[in-house]
Every structure is written in C-alpha cells, then in structure tokens.
C-alpha cells in the first residue's frame, strides 16, 4: 500500500513538473521569436511589431494579450517588453498562476554595408 501511495505522489509531481515545463517552454519560444521579430523588423513600425509578437504568441498558444506587449523605438534602437500570467493546472482542479516577464532589444544595422572609397589625394 505504501508503494502505491509513493507512486501516486511521484506521478503527481512529474505531472506538475511537465506542465510547468511546457509553460516555460512557451515563454522561451515567444521570447526568442520576439527577439527575431525585432532584429529583422527594422523597417516595420512599432505597432506592427507589437501585432507580430502578439500573433506569434497566439500561434504558440501563449496567453499573451496585445495590451501585454509594449514596443518602443528610439532611433535605430528598438525594444519590446512583455509580461503575462500563464495559469498552469499543477494538480487536477488546482491551477497555479505562473508569471512571466521578458524584454528584448535590437539595433537596426541598415546602412552599415560597404561605403564608397575615400576620394584619392592629389
């Protein structure tokens, strides 16, 4: 009987760990995708970047709302800040809210390619 109880407790712990792990996986995926969106979105407006991050979160099934994402551009520097709460059912009928927050930054590198050679001296 003790073995059965220990086994049930172990299964419950593994279940909770797996569910929290899936929520963390979604967090890292949306953070990485947001970094990529900012890095390659130098010519896109901040509102469109915000919308792109939101749509990516929806495709990854991350509970990130449009109002949870802020994108700011200052010259060639773009940053995004996002925060959301992911409710995780760690045990049947017991939901634990896990809070996630991240910020990513990117610098536009456009125009840094080869330039014309300096004029020849005479």
Backbone bond lengths (Angstrom), bond angles and torsions (degrees), N, CA, C in turn:
res aa  C-N    CA-C-N  psi(-1)  N-CA   C-N-CA  omega(-1)  CA-C   N-CA-C  phi
1 X - - - 1.452 - - 1.531 110.75 -
2 X 1.352 117.02 -38.97 1.450 120.53 178.50 1.525 110.84 -62.35
3 X 1.293 115.44 -37.79 1.460 120.09 -179.01 1.530 110.93 -64.77
4 X 1.309 116.94 -39.43 1.471 121.17 179.55 1.525 109.80 -64.96
5 X 1.322 117.37 -43.28 1.466 121.24 179.63 1.530 109.93 -64.31
6 X 1.319 116.90 -44.41 1.462 120.56 178.31 1.531 110.86 -61.54
7 X 1.296 116.17 -39.82 1.457 120.67 178.94 1.529 111.13 -65.44
8 X 1.330 117.33 -41.63 1.465 120.79 178.23 1.530 111.58 -65.04
9 X 1.324 116.58 -40.39 1.468 120.38 177.52 1.528 109.90 -64.32
10 X 1.312 117.15 -42.99 1.458 121.45 178.28 1.528 111.20 -61.57
11 X 1.307 117.62 -42.94 1.465 121.92 179.02 1.534 110.23 -63.23
12 X 1.336 116.97 -42.01 1.466 120.65 178.98 1.527 110.98 -63.36
13 X 1.323 117.18 -41.26 1.468 120.99 179.26 1.522 110.68 -66.56
14 X 1.325 117.07 -43.87 1.467 120.38 178.73 1.529 111.51 -64.10
15 X 1.315 117.27 -38.47 1.456 121.83 177.50 1.533 110.48 -62.07
16 X 1.326 116.05 -47.20 1.468 120.19 179.75 1.528 110.76 -62.89
17 X 1.319 117.33 -43.07 1.463 121.20 179.74 1.529 110.89 -63.02
18 X 1.304 117.00 -40.77 1.467 120.50 179.73 1.525 110.87 -65.39
19 X 1.322 117.78 -41.50 1.464 120.74 -178.99 1.527 111.57 -68.41
20 X 1.328 116.79 -40.55 1.466 119.72 176.50 1.533 109.32 -67.49
21 X 1.310 117.17 -37.18 1.462 121.26 177.10 1.522 112.04 -62.19
22 X 1.320 117.67 -39.36 1.463 120.85 177.35 1.533 111.23 -65.59
23 X 1.323 116.63 -38.96 1.468 119.95 177.27 1.532 110.12 -65.38
24 X 1.327 116.71 -41.32 1.466 120.33 178.10 1.524 111.43 -66.11
25 X 1.312 116.74 -36.65 1.463 120.98 177.37 1.526 110.77 -61.71
26 X 1.315 117.34 -43.57 1.462 121.26 176.85 1.513 111.68 -62.04
27 X 1.338 116.35 -38.49 1.468 121.14 177.64 1.524 110.68 -60.63
28 X 1.323 116.83 -48.86 1.462 119.54 -178.81 1.526 111.79 -67.43
29 X 1.322 117.42 -33.57 1.462 119.84 177.86 1.521 111.56 -67.34
30 X 1.339 117.87 -42.78 1.466 119.43 -179.13 1.525 110.28 -72.71
31 X 1.318 117.55 -33.36 1.466 119.58 177.13 1.528 109.75 -64.76
32 X 1.321 117.36 -45.56 1.459 121.64 179.29 1.529 111.06 -64.58
33 X 1.323 116.99 -42.45 1.463 120.83 178.87 1.531 110.72 -64.57
34 X 1.324 117.29 -37.71 1.464 120.66 178.32 1.527 110.75 -64.48
35 X 1.317 116.50 -41.28 1.466 120.44 177.02 1.528 110.35 -60.69
36 X 1.312 116.18 -43.01 1.463 120.97 179.16 1.527 111.00 -65.21
37 X 1.314 117.66 -42.07 1.462 121.72 179.82 1.520 110.50 -61.68
38 X 1.334 117.36 -43.10 1.464 120.28 179.39 1.526 111.34 -69.31
39 X 1.322 116.60 -41.75 1.458 120.79 -177.40 1.525 111.41 -61.00
40 X 1.325 117.08 -43.30 1.456 120.91 -176.75 1.527 113.15 -98.79
41 X 1.338 117.49 10.12 1.459 121.12 -178.57 1.510 113.80 -112.74
42 X 1.316 117.22 36.43 1.463 120.66 -177.33 1.524 112.38 -63.13
43 X 1.323 118.15 -29.30 1.462 121.63 -177.22 1.529 112.22 -96.52
44 X 1.319 117.57 5.46 1.468 122.19 -177.09 1.524 108.96 -102.94
45 X 1.319 116.96 143.44 1.463 121.01 -179.01 1.533 110.48 -67.85
46 X 1.340 117.33 153.64 1.469 120.11 178.12 1.529 113.74 -57.03
47 X 1.332 117.53 -35.90 1.475 119.89 178.27 1.527 111.04 -64.60
48 X 1.329 116.55 -39.53 1.464 119.84 178.25 1.524 111.17 -70.06
49 X 1.329 117.03 -35.25 1.471 120.04 175.87 1.525 110.24 -63.82
50 X 1.333 116.24 -42.69 1.463 121.01 177.84 1.527 110.29 -59.72
51 X 1.315 115.99 -43.75 1.465 121.10 179.47 1.531 110.77 -65.08
52 X 1.337 117.18 -39.96 1.469 120.77 178.51 1.531 111.53 -63.55
53 X 1.326 116.95 -41.63 1.470 120.76 178.07 1.526 109.75 -64.22
54 X 1.321 116.39 -43.02 1.465 120.84 178.62 1.529 111.14 -60.42
55 X 1.328 116.96 -46.44 1.469 120.32 -179.23 1.531 111.37 -65.66
56 X 1.314 117.26 -36.39 1.467 120.05 177.01 1.528 110.13 -65.29
57 X 1.329 116.85 -40.29 1.470 120.59 177.44 1.526 110.56 -61.88
58 X 1.313 116.57 -40.48 1.462 119.90 178.49 1.522 111.03 -63.88
59 X 1.328 117.19 -40.38 1.469 119.75 -179.77 1.528 111.43 -68.99
60 X 1.348 116.89 -27.29 1.471 120.94 177.54 1.529 111.79 -89.50
61 X 1.328 117.37 0.47 1.464 123.79 -178.12 1.527 112.00 59.67
62 X 1.329 115.18 40.28 1.461 122.54 175.26 1.522 106.66 -98.37
63 X 1.344 119.15 128.83 1.465 121.38 -176.08 1.536 112.91 -76.53
64 X 1.322 116.11 63.80 1.458 122.69 -179.14 1.519 107.67 -109.01
65 X 1.328 116.52 118.46 1.458 120.66 -179.72 1.516 111.23 -87.04
66 X 1.321 116.05 162.92 1.467 120.79 179.28 1.527 110.81 -59.48
67 X 1.332 116.55 -37.32 1.464 120.91 -179.75 1.531 112.57 -74.29
68 X 1.326 117.97 -10.89 1.461 122.31 179.59 1.524 112.80 -85.50
69 X 1.337 117.05 -4.81 1.467 122.04 -177.09 1.522 109.27 -116.40
70 X 1.322 116.00 131.15 1.459 121.68 175.17 1.517 108.26 -123.44
71 X 1.321 116.68 127.30 1.455 121.89 177.89 1.519 107.98 -119.73
72 X 1.333 115.97 128.91 1.463 121.95 -178.25 1.522 108.53 -128.45
73 X 1.331 115.44 135.25 1.464 120.08 176.58 1.520 108.29 -119.42
74 X 1.328 115.83 132.19 1.457 122.65 177.24 1.527 106.75 -130.90
75 X 1.309 115.78 95.35 1.462 119.99 -176.34 1.519 109.99 68.09
76 X 1.325 116.44 -121.63 1.468 119.98 179.91 1.525 112.11 -92.89
77 X 1.316 117.72 -0.59 1.468 123.16 -178.16 1.530 109.94 -99.02
78 X 1.318 116.42 124.73 1.463 121.81 178.53 1.523 108.73 -122.26
79 X 1.325 116.31 135.95 1.463 119.87 177.92 1.522 109.63 -134.24
80 X 1.306 114.43 151.04 1.471 121.06 177.76 1.520 108.19 -131.59
81 X 1.302 115.73 139.29 1.459 123.08 177.81 1.519 107.22 -126.42
82 X 1.313 116.59 131.66 1.465 120.74 179.46 1.518 109.83 -138.74
83 X 1.315 115.90 144.80 1.461 121.89 177.03 1.523 107.80 -146.97
84 X 1.311 115.48 137.44 1.461 120.06 179.75 1.517 109.77 -155.93
85 X 1.320 115.22 164.35 1.456 122.34 177.37 1.520 108.22 -116.80
86 X 1.325 114.80 128.25 1.465 120.73 179.77 1.529 108.10 -109.81
87 X 1.327 118.30 111.23 1.463 119.63 177.74 1.532 110.27 -74.32
88 X 1.329 115.68 122.92 1.468 120.97 -177.54 1.524 108.79 -116.34
89 X 1.322 116.02 125.91 1.465 120.73 177.74 1.533 108.00 -83.35
90 X 1.342 116.11 94.22 1.461 120.71 -176.21 1.525 112.54 -79.98
91 X 1.288 115.60 -20.86 1.468 121.80 178.05 1.524 105.77 -148.02
92 X 1.312 119.61 147.20 1.464 118.95 -178.91 1.534 111.80 -50.89
93 X 1.314 115.17 126.04 1.472 124.17 -179.59 1.526 113.09 70.65
94 X 1.324 119.07 12.90 1.460 121.44 175.42 1.522 108.23 -126.29
95 X 1.334 114.96 108.09 1.462 121.02 -178.29 1.519 108.54 -103.51
96 X 1.342 115.09 129.07 1.459 121.28 178.90 1.524 108.08 -112.44
97 X 1.348 117.96 124.21 1.463 119.96 179.67 1.542 110.78 -79.68
98 X 1.315 116.14 122.64 1.461 121.30 178.10 1.526 107.04 -105.62
99 X 1.335 116.46 124.06 1.460 122.00 -177.29 1.528 109.85 -94.64
100 X 1.322 115.98 130.56 1.461 121.84 177.65 1.517 108.51 -122.59
101 X 1.330 115.62 145.10 1.465 122.22 178.91 1.513 107.82 -150.46
102 X 1.328 116.87 136.08 1.458 119.59 176.19 1.516 110.16 -150.19
103 X 1.320 114.40 159.37 1.461 120.79 171.68 1.522 107.15 -137.20
104 X 1.313 114.92 143.50 1.460 121.73 178.26 1.521 107.90 -133.12
105 X 1.327 115.33 152.30 1.461 121.14 -178.41 1.512 109.98 -136.10
106 X 1.322 114.89 153.03 1.457 120.29 176.75 1.523 108.35 -148.90
107 X 1.311 115.15 151.40 1.459 121.93 176.90 1.515 107.43 -119.89
108 X 1.333 116.19 128.85 1.465 120.62 179.12 1.518 108.91 -69.99
109 X 1.313 115.45 129.30 1.459 120.65 -178.05 1.525 112.16 -106.02
110 X 1.310 117.50 11.00 1.461 121.15 -179.40 1.512 111.60 -62.63
111 X 1.318 116.49 144.91 1.462 121.04 179.03 1.509 114.06 82.47
112 X 1.307 118.40 5.07 1.461 120.77 -178.95 1.527 112.36 -98.69
113 X 1.318 116.44 10.65 1.462 120.15 -178.53 1.515 111.80 -74.52
114 X 1.309 116.40 -166.78 1.461 120.48 -179.28 1.527 110.78 -58.03
115 X 1.295 115.66 141.54 1.461 121.18 178.43 1.517 108.54 -114.43
116 X 1.297 113.85 169.35 1.468 118.28 178.60 1.526 109.41 -67.63
117 X 1.330 117.17 144.92 1.458 119.48 179.24 1.516 110.55 -64.91
118 X 1.330 117.60 152.04 1.468 119.36 179.25 1.532 109.84 -64.05
119 X 1.326 116.38 152.97 1.459 118.92 -179.64 1.532 111.20 -62.35
120 X 1.308 115.63 145.40 1.486 120.90 -179.38 1.503 109.89 -71.76
121 X 1.324 115.91 141.86 1.465 121.25 178.24 1.521 109.23 -80.66
122 X 1.302 113.40 146.34 1.467 117.23 179.60 1.474 112.05 -117.00
